[in-house]
Amino acid sequence: MAEQQPQPPKIEFPCDYEIRIMGNAAPDFKDVCVEVIRKHAADYDGNCRVKPSRAGNFESVMVKIIATGEDQLRAIYEDLKATGRVKMVL
């Protein structure tokens, strides 16, 4: 009998959704991230947390949005990566 793979939990939209964006530290990195988020989440208030890495080479920008669907999250991820400044999105 074939073993079934566990399925990831289904997200019920709309919901609060936190996105963590990591990239090289720069004075405008947060602004670049916020601009992309605002493009896809009109109700995003611009509030975010920025945390530098220990050595200060990288920054993590955490934003919370009301996610409306998987298409929205996919578009945010793709546009963040397209900036060329983002190393990872969680």
VMD Tcl script that builds the backbone (N, CA, C; Angstrom):
set m [mol new atoms 270]
animate dup $m
set s [atomselect $m all]
$s set {name element resname resid chain x y z} {
  {N N MET 1 A 0.837 -1.176 0.000}
  {CA C MET 1 A 0.000 0.000 0.000}
  {C C MET 1 A 0.891 1.252 0.000}
  {N N ALA 2 A 0.601 2.190 -0.880}
  {CA C ALA 2 A 1.401 3.403 -1.004}
  {C C ALA 2 A 1.142 4.324 0.188}
  {N N GLU 3 A 2.229 4.870 0.699}
  {CA C GLU 3 A 2.115 5.775 1.833}
  {C C GLU 3 A 1.742 7.161 1.333}
  {N N GLN 4 A 0.751 7.780 1.947}
  {CA C GLN 4 A 0.328 9.116 1.528}
  {C C GLN 4 A 1.230 10.173 2.150}
  {N N GLN 5 A 1.593 11.140 1.314}
  {CA C GLN 5 A 2.414 12.255 1.781}
  {C C GLN 5 A 1.525 13.224 2.553}
  {N N PRO 6 A 2.020 13.756 3.672}
  {CA C PRO 6 A 1.218 14.746 4.405}
  {C C PRO 6 A 1.039 15.998 3.568}
  {N N GLN 7 A -0.142 16.543 3.590}
  {CA C GLN 7 A -0.452 17.757 2.837}
  {C C GLN 7 A -0.209 18.968 3.725}
  {N N PRO 8 A 0.334 20.048 3.134}
  {CA C PRO 8 A 0.513 21.260 3.934}
  {C C PRO 8 A -0.849 21.779 4.371}
  {N N PRO 9 A -0.904 22.456 5.509}
  {CA C PRO 9 A -2.195 22.964 5.974}
  {C C PRO 9 A -2.760 23.981 4.996}
  {N N LYS 10 A -4.046 23.929 4.807}
  {CA C LYS 10 A -4.720 24.888 3.932}
  {C C LYS 10 A -4.891 26.201 4.671}
  {N N ILE 11 A -4.629 27.280 3.973}
  {CA C ILE 11 A -4.822 28.608 4.543}
  {C C ILE 11 A -6.196 29.081 4.120}
  {N N GLU 12 A -6.961 29.574 5.065}
  {CA C GLU 12 A -8.276 30.121 4.740}
  {C C GLU 12 A -8.145 31.629 4.584}
  {N N PHE 13 A -8.477 32.107 3.394}
  {CA C PHE 13 A -8.362 33.526 3.067}
  {C C PHE 13 A -9.711 34.197 3.230}
  {N N PRO 14 A -9.749 35.481 3.551}
  {CA C PRO 14 A -8.638 36.357 3.916}
  {C C PRO 14 A -8.142 36.036 5.332}
  {N N CYS 15 A -6.870 36.357 5.577}
  {CA C CYS 15 A -6.279 36.104 6.888}
  {C C CYS 15 A -5.086 37.032 7.107}
  {N N ASP 16 A -4.731 37.211 8.385}
  {CA C ASP 16 A -3.502 37.930 8.709}
  {C C ASP 16 A -2.343 37.055 8.260}
  {N N TYR 17 A -1.355 37.657 7.614}
  {CA C TYR 17 A -0.249 36.886 7.055}
  {C C TYR 17 A 1.034 37.684 7.213}
  {N N GLU 18 A 2.016 37.090 7.870}
  {CA C GLU 18 A 3.300 37.778 8.048}
  {C C GLU 18 A 4.283 37.305 6.986}
  {N N ILE 19 A 4.976 38.262 6.397}
  {CA C ILE 19 A 5.981 37.978 5.378}
  {C C ILE 19 A 7.314 38.497 5.885}
  {N N ARG 20 A 8.346 37.659 5.822}
  {CA C ARG 20 A 9.698 38.062 6.217}
  {C C ARG 20 A 10.537 38.108 4.950}
  {N N ILE 21 A 11.145 39.262 4.707}
  {CA C ILE 21 A 11.910 39.511 3.487}
  {C C ILE 21 A 13.357 39.769 3.886}
  {N N MET 22 A 14.282 39.000 3.320}
  {CA C MET 22 A 15.690 39.163 3.677}
  {C C MET 22 A 16.515 39.569 2.462}
  {N N GLY 23 A 17.449 40.488 2.706}
  {CA C GLY 23 A 18.328 40.946 1.637}
  {C C GLY 23 A 19.536 41.658 2.209}
  {N N ASN 24 A 20.396 42.138 1.323}
  {CA C ASN 24 A 21.580 42.887 1.746}
  {C C ASN 24 A 21.157 44.191 2.414}
  {N N ALA 25 A 21.831 44.528 3.501}
  {CA C ALA 25 A 21.522 45.760 4.218}
  {C C ALA 25 A 21.816 46.968 3.336}
  {N N ALA 26 A 20.869 47.891 3.285}
  {CA C ALA 26 A 21.026 49.130 2.534}
  {C C ALA 26 A 20.021 50.135 3.087}
  {N N PRO 27 A 20.327 51.431 2.986}
  {CA C PRO 27 A 19.422 52.431 3.545}
  {C C PRO 27 A 17.999 52.378 2.973}
  {N N ASP 28 A 17.850 51.941 1.719}
  {CA C ASP 28 A 16.529 51.939 1.093}
  {C C ASP 28 A 15.908 50.551 0.968}
  {N N PHE 29 A 16.501 49.520 1.579}
  {CA C PHE 29 A 15.970 48.162 1.419}
  {C C PHE 29 A 14.538 48.060 1.930}
  {N N LYS 30 A 14.268 48.631 3.104}
  {CA C LYS 30 A 12.913 48.603 3.656}
  {C C LYS 30 A 11.929 49.271 2.697}
  {N N ASP 31 A 12.304 50.417 2.149}
  {CA C ASP 31 A 11.411 51.149 1.241}
  {C C ASP 31 A 11.082 50.342 -0.010}
  {N N VAL 32 A 12.065 49.629 -0.543}
  {CA C VAL 32 A 11.847 48.780 -1.718}
  {C C VAL 32 A 10.828 47.694 -1.388}
  {N N CYS 33 A 10.991 47.070 -0.230}
  {CA C CYS 33 A 10.072 45.998 0.191}
  {C C CYS 33 A 8.659 46.535 0.382}
  {N N VAL 34 A 8.540 47.666 1.071}
  {CA C VAL 34 A 7.229 48.257 1.344}
  {C C VAL 34 A 6.528 48.635 0.044}
  {N N GLU 35 A 7.265 49.156 -0.917}
  {CA C GLU 35 A 6.678 49.545 -2.209}
  {C C GLU 35 A 6.054 48.329 -2.901}
  {N N VAL 36 A 6.743 47.200 -2.895}
  {CA C VAL 36 A 6.212 45.986 -3.525}
  {C C VAL 36 A 4.972 45.503 -2.781}
  {N N ILE 37 A 5.026 45.498 -1.464}
  {CA C ILE 37 A 3.878 45.035 -0.678}
  {C C ILE 37 A 2.663 45.912 -0.946}
  {N N ARG 38 A 2.859 47.214 -0.973}
  {CA C ARG 38 A 1.730 48.139 -1.225}
  {C C ARG 38 A 1.105 47.917 -2.601}
  {N N LYS 39 A 1.894 47.520 -3.557}
  {CA C LYS 39 A 1.383 47.266 -4.904}
  {C C LYS 39 A 0.342 46.138 -4.899}
  {N N HIS 40 A 0.515 45.176 -4.009}
  {CA C HIS 40 A -0.346 43.991 -4.000}
  {C C HIS 40 A -1.330 43.941 -2.832}
  {N N ALA 41 A -1.116 44.761 -1.820}
  {CA C ALA 41 A -1.995 44.778 -0.651}
  {C C ALA 41 A -2.377 46.228 -0.368}
  {N N ALA 42 A -3.446 46.673 -0.997}
  {CA C ALA 42 A -3.852 48.081 -0.932}
  {C C ALA 42 A -4.116 48.555 0.493}
  {N N ASP 43 A -4.525 47.661 1.372}
  {CA C ASP 43 A -4.848 48.065 2.738}
  {C C ASP 43 A -3.636 48.010 3.676}
  {N N TYR 44 A -2.458 47.670 3.150}
  {CA C TYR 44 A -1.246 47.612 3.973}
  {C C TYR 44 A -0.907 49.011 4.477}
  {N N ASP 45 A -0.696 49.137 5.785}
  {CA C ASP 45 A -0.501 50.446 6.405}
  {C C ASP 45 A 0.954 50.927 6.428}
  {N N GLY 46 A 1.875 50.144 5.894}
  {CA C GLY 46 A 3.275 50.554 5.862}
  {C C GLY 46 A 4.053 50.204 7.115}
  {N N ASN 47 A 3.374 49.655 8.109}
  {CA C ASN 47 A 4.029 49.276 9.352}
  {C C ASN 47 A 4.880 48.023 9.124}
  {N N CYS 48 A 6.127 48.059 9.595}
  {CA C CYS 48 A 7.002 46.903 9.451}
  {C C CYS 48 A 8.082 46.943 10.518}
  {N N ARG 49 A 8.746 45.816 10.686}
  {CA C ARG 49 A 9.884 45.730 11.605}
  {C C ARG 49 A 11.108 45.396 10.773}
  {N N VAL 50 A 12.215 46.039 11.097}
  {CA C VAL 50 A 13.475 45.786 10.403}
  {C C VAL 50 A 14.475 45.277 11.434}
  {N N LYS 51 A 15.108 44.164 11.108}
  {CA C LYS 51 A 16.092 43.587 12.027}
  {C C LYS 51 A 17.382 43.318 11.247}
  {N N PRO 52 A 18.483 43.945 11.665}
  {CA C PRO 52 A 19.761 43.683 10.995}
  {C C PRO 52 A 20.350 42.352 11.462}
  {N N SER 53 A 21.192 41.749 10.624}
  {CA C SER 53 A 21.918 40.550 11.023}
  {C C SER 53 A 22.984 40.945 12.043}
  {N N ARG 54 A 23.566 39.967 12.695}
  {CA C ARG 54 A 24.587 40.252 13.715}
  {C C ARG 54 A 25.748 41.066 13.163}
  {N N ALA 55 A 26.197 40.699 11.977}
  {CA C ALA 55 A 27.331 41.400 11.372}
  {C C ALA 55 A 26.896 42.669 10.640}
  {N N GLY 56 A 25.586 42.866 10.478}
  {CA C GLY 56 A 25.090 44.057 9.811}
  {C C GLY 56 A 25.123 44.002 8.301}
  {N N ASN 57 A 25.416 42.825 7.736}
  {CA C ASN 57 A 25.475 42.698 6.274}
  {C C ASN 57 A 24.101 42.512 5.642}
  {N N PHE 58 A 23.164 41.962 6.401}
  {CA C PHE 58 A 21.838 41.658 5.888}
  {C C PHE 58 A 20.777 42.299 6.773}
  {N N GLU 59 A 19.570 42.440 6.197}
  {CA C GLU 59 A 18.424 42.938 6.946}
  {C C GLU 59 A 17.237 42.029 6.695}
  {N N SER 60 A 16.400 41.945 7.701}
  {CA C SER 60 A 15.146 41.220 7.601}
  {C C SER 60 A 14.025 42.233 7.806}
  {N N VAL 61 A 13.107 42.314 6.852}
  {CA C VAL 61 A 11.960 43.213 6.950}
  {C C VAL 61 A 10.728 42.342 7.125}
  {N N MET 62 A 10.000 42.557 8.229}
  {CA C MET 62 A 8.801 41.779 8.500}
  {C C MET 62 A 7.579 42.668 8.345}
  {N N VAL 63 A 6.658 42.225 7.503}
  {CA C VAL 63 A 5.417 42.962 7.281}
  {C C VAL 63 A 4.241 42.028 7.553}
  {N N LYS 64 A 3.138 42.610 7.953}
  {CA C LYS 64 A 1.914 41.832 8.149}
  {C C LYS 64 A 0.837 42.433 7.262}
  {N N ILE 65 A 0.213 41.578 6.463}
  {CA C ILE 65 A -0.851 42.017 5.567}
  {C C ILE 65 A -2.090 41.170 5.814}
  {N N ILE 66 A -3.187 41.580 5.221}
  {CA C ILE 66 A -4.359 40.723 5.156}
  {C C ILE 66 A -4.288 40.071 3.782}
  {N N ALA 67 A -3.932 38.794 3.776}
  {CA C ALA 67 A -3.774 38.067 2.516}
  {C C ALA 67 A -5.143 37.689 1.973}
  {N N THR 68 A -5.324 37.895 0.675}
  {CA C THR 68 A -6.616 37.606 0.047}
  {C C THR 68 A -6.620 36.309 -0.750}
  {N N GLY 69 A -5.441 35.761 -1.032}
  {CA C GLY 69 A -5.401 34.511 -1.778}
  {C C GLY 69 A -3.991 34.120 -2.180}
  {N N GLU 70 A -3.871 32.899 -2.673}
  {CA C GLU 70 A -2.562 32.383 -3.075}
  {C C GLU 70 A -1.977 33.169 -4.238}
  {N N ASP 71 A -2.834 33.632 -5.141}
  {CA C ASP 71 A -2.341 34.416 -6.285}
  {C C ASP 71 A -1.666 35.703 -5.809}
  {N N GLN 72 A -2.252 36.349 -4.819}
  {CA C GLN 72 A -1.669 37.565 -4.264}
  {C C GLN 72 A -0.305 37.273 -3.644}
  {N N LEU 73 A -0.212 36.214 -2.855}
  {CA C LEU 73 A 1.055 35.867 -2.197}
  {C C LEU 73 A 2.117 35.505 -3.224}
  {N N ARG 74 A 1.738 34.776 -4.253}
  {CA C ARG 74 A 2.682 34.404 -5.312}
  {C C ARG 74 A 3.190 35.655 -6.031}
  {N N ALA 75 A 2.292 36.601 -6.329}
  {CA C ALA 75 A 2.686 37.838 -7.015}
  {C C ALA 75 A 3.639 38.669 -6.156}
  {N N ILE 76 A 3.386 38.737 -4.849}
  {CA C ILE 76 A 4.280 39.459 -3.943}
  {C C ILE 76 A 5.662 38.825 -3.974}
  {N N TYR 77 A 5.706 37.511 -3.837}
  {CA C TYR 77 A 6.982 36.793 -3.838}
  {C C TYR 77 A 7.748 37.051 -5.137}
  {N N GLU 78 A 7.068 36.932 -6.270}
  {CA C GLU 78 A 7.728 37.116 -7.570}
  {C C GLU 78 A 8.243 38.549 -7.737}
  {N N ASP 79 A 7.445 39.536 -7.335}
  {CA C ASP 79 A 7.881 40.928 -7.484}
  {C C ASP 79 A 9.027 41.273 -6.536}
  {N N LEU 80 A 9.013 40.698 -5.334}
  {CA C LEU 80 A 10.134 40.927 -4.424}
  {C C LEU 80 A 11.418 40.347 -5.001}
  {N N LYS 81 A 11.360 39.135 -5.521}
  {CA C LYS 81 A 12.547 38.517 -6.118}
  {C C LYS 81 A 13.015 39.296 -7.349}
  {N N ALA 82 A 12.065 39.856 -8.112}
  {CA C ALA 82 A 12.391 40.588 -9.338}
  {C C ALA 82 A 13.159 41.887 -9.056}
  {N N THR 83 A 13.125 42.368 -7.818}
  {CA C THR 83 A 13.874 43.590 -7.499}
  {C C THR 83 A 15.375 43.358 -7.609}
  {N N GLY 84 A 15.797 42.098 -7.491}
  {CA C GLY 84 A 17.219 41.781 -7.508}
  {C C GLY 84 A 17.898 42.075 -6.180}
  {N N ARG 85 A 17.157 42.553 -5.215}
  {CA C ARG 85 A 17.711 42.926 -3.909}
  {C C ARG 85 A 17.344 41.922 -2.828}
  {N N VAL 86 A 16.343 41.097 -3.081}
  {CA C VAL 86 A 15.818 40.181 -2.075}
  {C C VAL 86 A 16.482 38.815 -2.233}
  {N N LYS 87 A 17.012 38.316 -1.128}
  {CA C LYS 87 A 17.687 37.001 -1.134}
  {C C LYS 87 A 16.722 35.874 -0.789}
  {N N MET 88 A 15.756 36.156 0.109}
  {CA C MET 88 A 14.859 35.106 0.557}
  {C C MET 88 A 13.560 35.736 1.065}
  {N N VAL 89 A 12.438 35.020 0.831}
  {CA C VAL 89 A 11.142 35.450 1.347}
  {C C VAL 89 A 10.534 34.270 2.090}
  {N N LEU 90 A 10.160 34.503 3.326}
  {CA C LEU 90 A 9.521 33.459 4.135}
  {C C LEU 90 A 8.130 33.908 4.532}
}
mol reanalyze $m
mol bondsrecalc $m
mol representation Tube
mol addrep $m
